Amino acid sequence: MRRQLLPALLAFLVLTLVLGVIYPLAVTGVSQLAFPSKANGSLVRRNGTVVGSTLIGQSFTAAGYFHSRPSAAGQGYDATSSGASNLGPSNPVLLKDVSARIAAYRKENGLDPGVRVPVEAVTASASGLDPHISPADARIQAVRVARARNLPLARVLTLVRRNTDGRSLGFLGEPGVNVLELNLALDAVR
């Protein structure tokens, strides 16, 4: 029995040290050296204060700001409770919620009943924390934001274009507009 127990214990200790201590420290060290901003959560600072992360959506509700997509994470945009609503496409609760969101989106942005509403403007992402909206959603919201801030629409649309991220690797996914970065760019407009 001892002949079997000692090698098993030694393997356990060595593997715990290598995989539980050395490897995580090496990966953390390399990431801190090569990608310090990303390794620390892609935090956004303004005047020395952290105002958010480019990776986690936030709730913006004022008329002069672009609004993020809805969140099903906890009480909304709760990074400790990330997750989808898990309601299927035929669930009456989801259908009711989406219908109410469509009506509110149209009213808030002054859209006629026949205007199509971007799907991400009325549905939560799988994580509930998506920081991006589509360029189409941003262009629709730009009219409201320009009016609320008393800015020329062309200037707001230029900010939308400048804050639109392309596809990953040039071909994966869809372009998106990071709402936090766009709203901070709006705040910097004089």
PyMOL commands that set and color helices and strands:
alter all, ss='L'
color gray80, all
select helices_A, chain A and resi 2-34+36-39+79-81+92-109+119-121+135-149+153-162+179-188
alter helices_A, ss='H'
color red, helices_A
select strands_A, chain A and resi 43-46+49-53+132-133+164-165+176-178
alter strands_A, ss='S'
color yellow, strands_A
deselect
rebuild
show_as cartoon
